[in-house]
Amino acid sequence: MNVLLIGSGGREHALAWKMAQSNLLNKLYIAPGNGGTSDFGVNVDIDINDFEMLKDFSLQENIQLIVVGPEVPLVKGISNYFNQHFEVSHIDIIGPSKEGAMLEGSKQLAKEFMSKYNIPTASFKTFSVDTIQEGIDFITHTNPPYVIKADGLAGGKGVIISLEKNDAIKHFSDIFTDNTFGDAGDKVLIEQFLTGIELSVIIATDGKSYIILPEAKDYKRIGVGDTGPNTGGMGAVSPVPFADKAFMAKAEELIIKPTMRGIIEERLDYKGFLFIGIMNCDGDPYVIEYNCRLGDPETQVIIPRIESDIIELFERIISGSIDEYVLNVNPDFAATVVLVSEGYPNEYETHLPIIDSQTTQNSLVFHAGTTKDVNDNLITNGGRVMSVTSMGEYLKQALDVSYYTIDHISFKNMYYRKDIGQDLLNKKTDSIKL
């Protein structure tokens, strides 16, 4: 099978690494890929939102399957485009239709979907540029903390949590007056703040049935102790000790099953992955958000734990037989730590040389914001540069190996969080094992 993988992040590097292990793979192309994905396939310099170019390339290279990593092409309707053009309608796509992808593309639509199907989530109100004063009044007459969300896509950075009333009013107003999130901020949601601990649950679905992939916990804030602005993700661990069988059974009954019922009843064409961000509030699950694809950096800890053939999974999704897929999961822990450029998630420098002492044999180094210069040397090319994933029988073991590997990688002003996974450890969990 000839496969085109769309995307350039750590998620796509992890997928390329996994797909390259499959006997079902003939040729793998990655558009546009990064400095690491070329180890497993051919990088192709194509704009991932130029569907006509993707169509022409797919015909030229006899592509049979397209795996869409990031959300933007899905929300823009890449699946619809290929289905509507006869010459490429035979090419299967892992990713929902534009209508299905709007579960991520519009937080308001997602909230209305949850309400309709009685899926537990935080209460909310939506405001626009015409109702800014109403939003300010709403904040003024409610108590902190405040959760302020851009309605549209903001690269994982469209959520602001404010602990103080005046700060919340400023952030809320700036979204409209300073165009903080661009078009994504045309509408803004103010949500009830939920107290608890977050969990990332991802299902693979053929639109009728589903399987639950290994759960993960990611770390969104830039600073140690979950401080500072949100990022695309600074690290992740899997499995998650608090996500025991009882909690996951409750999440499946209250969230996953009604979500699938909604997808079916709304007749959404959904063949791919659905990411469900869940808050564990004293043992009760609430949905924080939907994403229409695999998470990043969650993929970097989920994929290494999956022992089954991932291209077979894709085939089962397309053929509508996912309930026949046998998912084998490594019980060990995986821990990933993301290395970023100083200044991220705001302004940062690029094209900095990356030094790797090659002491990485015990870890998987998944590239994201990397490329190669004219001399084939690896250089930085983004805010999130790479992630280091390690496995271990115990959580602390996996974390220790990742941090050891990081000590042997460097680039100018490299930054990473030194507390990934520490909140899941305690005096008795130097050796957490499930």
N, C-alpha and C positions, 0 to 999 in steps of 0.2 A: 504493500500500500504506500502511495506517495502522499505525504502529509504536509500541509502548510500550517505552521504555528504562528499566530499573530501576537506580537507584543515584544517588549524589550527589558522586562524587569526580572527580579529574582524569581518570581513565580514562573516565568517562561523558561528561565534557565533550569529550574527544577523539573519542569515538565519535559523539556528537551532531554535532560539526563535520564529521566524515567522512560520516555518513549524509545530512546536509543537502545534500551535493553530488550525490546520486544522483537520476537521473531516475525511478527506481522508487519514490521516496518520495512519498506524498501528504501525510499528516500525521504529525508526530512529537510524542509526549508523553514527558516525563521525570518519573519518580516517585522521589524528590521533586525531584531536580535541585539546582542551586545558582545562585549569582548570575551565572554565565556561560552556563549551558545554555539559559536563556530566549532567548538570541540565535538559537537554532536550532530551537526547538520550544516547547511549552507545558509549564511546570512544573506538576506535580500533587501536592498535599499528601496523600500516601497513605503509610501505614506499609508498607514493602516486605516485611514479614513477615506482614502481614494479607492472606492469600490470598483471603479472601472479598471484601474490598474491591477487590482487584485484579481479581477475576473480574467483579464488578458494573461496575467502570469499563470493563473491556475490552468487555463486552457493550454498554454505553451508547455507546461511541465506535467501535464496529465495528473493534476492533483485530484485525489479522490475524497480527501477529508480535510476540512479546515477546523482547527481548534482555536477558538478565540479566547485570549487571555484577559485583556483589559475590558473595562465596561463601556468606554466611549463608542467603539464600533458597534457594540450590541445595541446601545440606546439609540444610535443613529440608524439602525436597521440593516446591518449587513446580512442577516439571515433572510430578511424579506427581499433584499436586492437580488441575492443569488436565486432564491426561489422564483422570482418574477422574471428572470432572464432565462429563456429556454436553453440556450447553449451551455449554461452552467447549473441548471436546476437539478442535475444529477449529482452534484457535489454535495456531500453531507457536511453539515456544520454543527459543531458542538457549541451551543450557545442559544439562548432563547430568541424568539422573534422580538421586534421592536416593542410590541405591546407587552410581552412578558418582561422585557428588560426594564420597563417603566416602574417595576417594583423597586428598582434602585434609582431610576432616572428622576422620579418625583417622590419626595418623602411624604408629601401630602397625599398623593394617590396611594402610597403604601399604607399610610395610616387609615385611610378610608377603607382599603381592602381588609385590614386587620379588624376594623370595627364591624364591617359587614359579616365577617366570618368568626366573630367572637374570639379573636386571638388576643391574649393579654398583652397590653402595651401601655406606655405612659400616656396620660391625657395631654392634649395639645390645643393650640390655637394658631391659625395662619394669618399672616399680615403681608401687605404689599406696600408699594410706594405711596399708594393713595390712602393707606390706613396706618401710616407711621405713628401718628399721635395716639391712635387707639392702642398700638403696641406699647408705646411708652406708658400710657395710663395703666395697661395691663400689668406691666412690670412694677409700676409704682404701688399698685394695690395688692401685690402678691409678695410672698416671702421667698428669700433666697434659699438654696442655690437656684440659678437660672440656667436652663439648657437652651441655647439658641442655635438653630440649624438652618443652613441654606437649603432650599427645597431641591435644587438641582445638583449636578455632579460637581464636586469640588476637590477631587483627587484625594479623598480621605481627610481633608483638612477643613471641611465645612461645618464643624461643630465647635461651639464656644461654650465653656462652662464658666459662669461668673458667680462669685460668692458674695458680691456686694452690689447693691441696687444701682448706684450711679455708674459703676463700671459696666453693668449689664445694659443700661440705657445707652451708653456711649457705643458699645460694640454693636448693639442692635441698630442704632441710627447710622453708624459708619457703613454698614452693609449696603445701605441705600445711597447715602450721600457720597461715599468714597468708592463705591462699586467694589467693595472688598473681595467679593467672590464672583465678579462678573455677572453673566447671565444666570448663573446658578443661584444668585441672590435676588432674583426678581420677586420671589416669594420667600418669606422667612417663617419658620415655625418656632414657637416658644413652647417647650415641653415641660411637663412635670419632671422633677429630678428624682431619679430612683436610686435608692441606697442599696448597694450590694457589690457583687464581684462579677465581672463580665466573662463570657464564654463564647467562643466561635464554634458554631455547629454548621457543617456543610453537608448538604445532601446532593447526590447525583440522581437525576431523574430522567425518565424517558417520556415524561408528561402524564403518565398514568401511575406508575409505581416508582419506588425510590429505594436507595440504600443510604445509610448514614455513614459518612466517612469518619475517621478518627477525629475526635474533638481537639480543640486547641485553645490556648489563651494568648492573646497578643497584648502588646504594650504600646499604646498610641502616643503618649505624651513624650516630648523631647527630653525632659529632665528626669533625673533620679528621683524616685519617690512619686512618680506620676505627677510631675510639675511641668509648667510651661505649656506652650501651644500644642495642639494636636499635630501629628505627622501622618504619613502613610503607614507608619508602623516601625517600631524600633527593636522588636524582637518577639519571639513566641516560644511556647513550650507545648508539648503534647506527649502523653495524655495529660489530663487535668485532674488532680486528686479529688477535688470537690465534686466533680461530675461523675458521681457514682451511679450505679444501676438504677437506683430509686429516682434520682433527679432526672436522669436521661429518659426514663420511662414517662415521667411527668411531662417533660419537654416534648416528647414525641406525641403524647396524647393531647396536650393543650395547644401545641404550636405547629408541629410538623404535619400532623394529619389534617387539621383544618386548613392549613396553608395549601396542601395538595388538593383538598376538596375545592378550595377557591380557584386554584389554577384550572382544574377540570371544569367546574361550573362556569367559569368566565371564558372557557374555550381558548385559553392562552396556549399558543404553540411553544411549548417549553421543553427543550431537549438539551440538557447541560447540567450546570451546577447552580445551586441556590445556597448562598451564604446567609445564615441567620445569626445575627448578633443577639445574644441572650444575656439578660441580667439575672443573676441568681439573688433574689431578694428573700433572705431568710428561708431558703428552700423552695420558693415559688419562682417559676420562670416567667420573664417578661421580654417581649421582643424590643430590642433597641433599634434595629435596622435590618433591612434586606439588602443583599448585594446579588447581582445576577451572574456571578462568576466566582471562581476560587479567590480566596483572600491572599493578600501579600502583606506580611511574611508568613501567614499560616501555612501556605502551600509548602514552604521550605521545611516545615516539621511534619506535615501530614504525609506528603508524597514519599519521603524516605522510610516511613513506617509501613507503607503499603507494599506487600510482597507479591500481589497478583499483577497480571499483565494489564497495563493501563490502556493499551490500544484495544484489547478485548473489551474493556469497560466501555470505551467509546463506541465500539461496534454494537454492544448491547443497548446502549442509549439510543442509537439510531434505529435499531431494528425493533425497539419496543419490548425487549426481553430482559430488562435490567434485573428483574426478579430471579433470573437464572444465573446471574453473575455471582461467583464465589469470591468474597472479599476476605483475603488473608492479611492479618495485621500483625506486625512485629510488636510484642508487648513492651519492648524497651522504651525508654524516654528519648525524645528528641528535643534539643534546645538550640535555637538560633538567635544570634545577636547581630544586629544590623550596624554596619559601619557607614557613617555619613560624613559629608563635608561640613566643616564649620560654617555656621550661618543658616543651615537648613533648619526649618522648612521655609525660611525666607531667602535672602540672597546668599550665594556661595560662589566660590571660585571653581573652575573646571580645568581640564587638561593638565592635571597634576600627575607626575609619575607615581606609579604604585610599585612599592617594593615588597616582594614576597620571597621569604627565605626558603620556600619550598617545604617548610615544616608543617605540612597540612595533611599528611597521610592519614591522620585519625579523624579528620573532619571533611565535610563537604563545603566547598566555598562556592556559593551561588552569586554570580555577578548580576548587577542591576545597572547602575550608572557608570558603565565602563565602555571603553572603545580602545582601538589600537592606533598608534601614530604611524607615520610613513615608514618608520623603521620596525614596525610590528611590536613596539613596546606598549605595554598596557598602561593606560592613563584614565583618569576620572572623567566622567561625562554626565554627571547628574548629582542630585542631592543625596539620595540613598545609593551608595556606591556598590556595596556587596553585603552579603550576609554569610555568617559562618555557622554551620549546623553540625552538631555532634550527637552521637547516640550513646546511651549508657543504661546499664541495668537499673540504676538509680538516678533520680533527677539531678542531684548534686554532681554526680559523675559526669553527666552530659554537659552540664554548665561549666564545670572545671575544664573539660577538654576544649570547649569552644573558646573560653577565655585564654587558655594556653596558646591555642592557634592564633588568636588575635594578637598576642604579644609578638608574633613573627610576621605580621603584615603591617605596612605603614604607608601613609601618604601625608602630605603637608596638611596640618590642622585636622587630622582624622579625629572623629568624635564617636563615642558609643556609650550606651548606658551600661553601668557596671552592676546594676541591680536586677537584671532580667531573671525572673523566676524566684527571686529571694522571698517574695511574699507567700510563696507556696511551700517554703521550708520553715521548719521550727525546730525546737530542741530535739524532737524525736525523729525529724525527717532528714537527717543527714543521709538517710537511706529509705526515702519514700519509695515504695514499690507497690504497684497495684496487683 
